Amino acid sequence: MAKSIHSPEYAVMLVLLRQLREDAGLRQVDLAARLGRLQTFVSKVETGERRLDVLELRAICRELGTDLPTFVGQLEAELTKLQLKRSRAPHHV
């Protein structure tokens, strides 16, 4: 698998992170403050301009009221839906 922040799978993760932030009632600036970062950090993460490492992801999850294993479970469920959608799409020759 190619390492890319522009892959459909990475986009699914970003959508999930933003959804969790919004569900927590936090603005980007609020999450950034909790992380001790600037709002631009959160913005760049959510737009895919900045790739997260696992420890940054863990910290974000904790500030959004979840933990890394739970988040990964949610991500796996969403990625499975994406794979099913792809497998059902008509194939062009």
Residue frames relative to the residue before (quaternion, step in Angstrom):
aa qw qx qy qz dx dy dz
M 1.0000 0.0000 0.0000 0.0000 0.00 0.00 0.00
A 0.4412 -0.7008 0.5003 0.2530 3.55 -0.87 0.95
K 0.4000 -0.6846 0.5517 0.2587 3.55 -1.08 0.77
S 0.2793 0.7619 -0.5413 0.2204 3.54 -0.40 1.17
I 0.3666 -0.7062 0.5586 0.2343 3.49 -1.03 0.82
H 0.6461 0.5192 -0.3111 0.4649 3.54 1.32 -0.04
S 0.4347 0.6951 -0.4682 0.3296 3.59 1.22 0.27
P 0.6126 -0.5459 0.4117 0.3965 3.59 -1.17 0.46
E 0.6298 0.5463 -0.3352 0.4389 3.59 1.05 -0.72
Y 0.6578 0.4914 -0.3109 0.4787 3.58 0.97 -0.83
A 0.6146 0.5478 -0.3385 0.4556 3.57 1.05 -0.75
V 0.6140 0.5380 -0.3428 0.4648 3.60 1.04 -0.73
M 0.6498 0.5144 -0.3181 0.4603 3.57 0.95 -0.85
L 0.6658 0.5079 -0.3071 0.4521 3.59 0.93 -0.86
V 0.6257 0.5227 -0.3326 0.4740 3.57 1.01 -0.77
L 0.6574 0.5128 -0.3057 0.4599 3.56 0.95 -0.89
L 0.6501 0.5109 -0.3217 0.4613 3.60 0.94 -0.82
R 0.6638 0.4924 -0.3112 0.4691 3.57 0.91 -0.89
Q 0.6347 0.5342 -0.3248 0.4541 3.57 0.98 -0.84
L 0.6522 0.5043 -0.3153 0.4700 3.58 0.96 -0.84
R 0.6382 0.5226 -0.3291 0.4597 3.59 0.99 -0.81
E 0.6834 0.4809 -0.2861 0.4689 3.55 0.88 -0.96
D 0.6411 0.5208 -0.3211 0.4633 3.59 1.01 -0.78
A 0.6552 0.4928 -0.3011 0.4870 3.58 1.18 -0.61
G 0.4668 -0.7022 0.4242 0.3302 3.59 1.30 -0.06
L 0.5178 0.6481 -0.4047 0.3848 3.57 1.18 0.52
R 0.3451 -0.6738 0.6084 0.2380 3.51 -1.18 0.68
Q 0.6834 -0.4588 0.3483 0.4484 3.57 -1.24 0.25
V 0.6607 0.5197 -0.3086 0.4451 3.58 0.92 -0.90
D 0.6252 0.5378 -0.3329 0.4573 3.60 1.09 -0.69
L 0.6709 0.4821 -0.2947 0.4802 3.56 0.89 -0.95
A 0.6297 0.5406 -0.3334 0.4472 3.57 0.95 -0.84
A 0.6513 0.5161 -0.3156 0.4581 3.58 0.92 -0.89
R 0.6543 0.5119 -0.3101 0.4623 3.57 0.96 -0.83
L 0.7012 0.4533 -0.2527 0.4889 3.57 1.13 -0.70
G 0.4177 -0.7001 0.4703 0.3378 3.56 1.26 -0.32
R 0.5543 0.5757 -0.3816 0.4644 3.55 1.20 0.68
L 0.5748 -0.5564 0.4621 0.3829 3.52 -1.34 0.04
Q 0.6386 -0.5225 0.4015 0.3976 3.56 -1.25 0.45
T 0.6086 0.5737 -0.3571 0.4158 3.60 1.06 -0.68
F 0.5667 0.5775 -0.3845 0.4444 3.61 1.14 -0.54
V 0.6852 0.4728 -0.2818 0.4771 3.58 0.82 -1.01
S 0.6397 0.5289 -0.3243 0.4537 3.57 0.95 -0.83
K 0.6856 0.4809 -0.2879 0.4645 3.57 0.86 -0.94
V 0.6099 0.5278 -0.3483 0.4775 3.58 1.08 -0.66
E 0.7187 0.4713 -0.2607 0.4398 3.59 0.76 -1.04
T 0.7104 0.4183 -0.2662 0.4995 3.60 1.11 -0.54
G 0.5317 -0.6597 0.3949 0.3551 3.58 1.25 -0.02
E 0.4385 0.6919 -0.4654 0.3351 3.58 1.22 0.27
R 0.7733 0.2238 -0.1172 0.5815 3.56 1.20 -0.54
R 0.3327 -0.7435 0.5534 0.1740 3.53 -0.85 1.05
L 0.3552 -0.7380 0.5404 0.1929 3.55 -1.04 0.82
D 0.2747 -0.6879 0.6251 0.2460 3.53 -1.18 0.50
V 0.7089 -0.4969 0.2903 0.4078 3.57 -1.22 0.38
L 0.6527 0.5092 -0.3284 0.4548 3.61 1.02 -0.66
E 0.6221 0.5075 -0.3377 0.4913 3.59 1.08 -0.65
L 0.6355 0.5226 -0.3227 0.4679 3.58 0.98 -0.83
R 0.6331 0.5327 -0.3216 0.4605 3.58 0.98 -0.85
A 0.6676 0.4991 -0.3019 0.4626 3.60 0.90 -0.92
I 0.6424 0.5143 -0.3213 0.4687 3.58 0.96 -0.82
C 0.6400 0.5299 -0.3261 0.4507 3.58 0.90 -0.91
R 0.6664 0.5108 -0.3096 0.4462 3.57 0.86 -0.93
E 0.6816 0.4788 -0.2878 0.4726 3.59 0.98 -0.83
L 0.6791 0.4558 -0.2855 0.4995 3.58 1.24 -0.39
G 0.5905 -0.6338 0.3408 0.3653 3.57 1.26 0.30
T 0.6567 0.4316 -0.3375 0.5182 3.57 1.13 0.54
D 0.3639 -0.6963 0.5480 0.2871 3.56 -1.25 -0.17
L 0.7099 -0.4890 0.3040 0.4057 3.54 -1.26 0.39
P 0.6627 0.4961 -0.3404 0.4459 3.66 0.81 -0.80
T 0.6464 0.5067 -0.3233 0.4700 3.60 0.97 -0.78
F 0.6485 0.5146 -0.3160 0.4634 3.57 0.93 -0.89
V 0.6626 0.5004 -0.3117 0.4619 3.59 0.88 -0.90
G 0.6177 0.5366 -0.3415 0.4625 3.59 1.05 -0.67
Q 0.6531 0.4956 -0.3022 0.4864 3.57 1.00 -0.86
L 0.6423 0.5221 -0.3165 0.4633 3.56 1.00 -0.85
E 0.6429 0.5209 -0.3205 0.4611 3.59 0.93 -0.85
A 0.6402 0.5212 -0.3271 0.4599 3.58 0.97 -0.81
E 0.6753 0.4844 -0.2904 0.4743 3.59 0.96 -0.88
L 0.6542 0.5049 -0.3153 0.4666 3.59 1.00 -0.76
T 0.6079 0.5368 -0.3476 0.4706 3.57 1.11 -0.64
K 0.6262 0.5201 -0.3297 0.4782 3.59 1.01 -0.78
L 0.6437 0.5221 -0.3173 0.4609 3.58 0.98 -0.85
Q 0.6573 0.5057 -0.3073 0.4668 3.58 0.94 -0.85
L 0.6497 0.5097 -0.3181 0.4657 3.58 0.97 -0.82
K 0.6345 0.5274 -0.3219 0.4643 3.55 1.01 -0.84
R 0.6612 0.5047 -0.2985 0.4679 3.58 0.97 -0.84
S 0.6856 0.4936 -0.2966 0.4453 3.58 0.91 -0.84
R 0.6832 0.4689 -0.2827 0.4832 3.57 1.19 -0.49
A 0.5249 0.6375 -0.4082 0.3891 3.58 1.25 -0.28
P 0.5258 -0.6251 0.4613 0.3465 3.59 -1.00 0.71
H 0.3242 -0.7431 0.5573 0.1790 3.54 -1.02 0.86
H 0.2567 -0.7634 0.5759 0.1402 3.53 -0.90 0.96
V 0.3178 -0.7580 0.5433 0.1710 3.54 -0.99 0.86
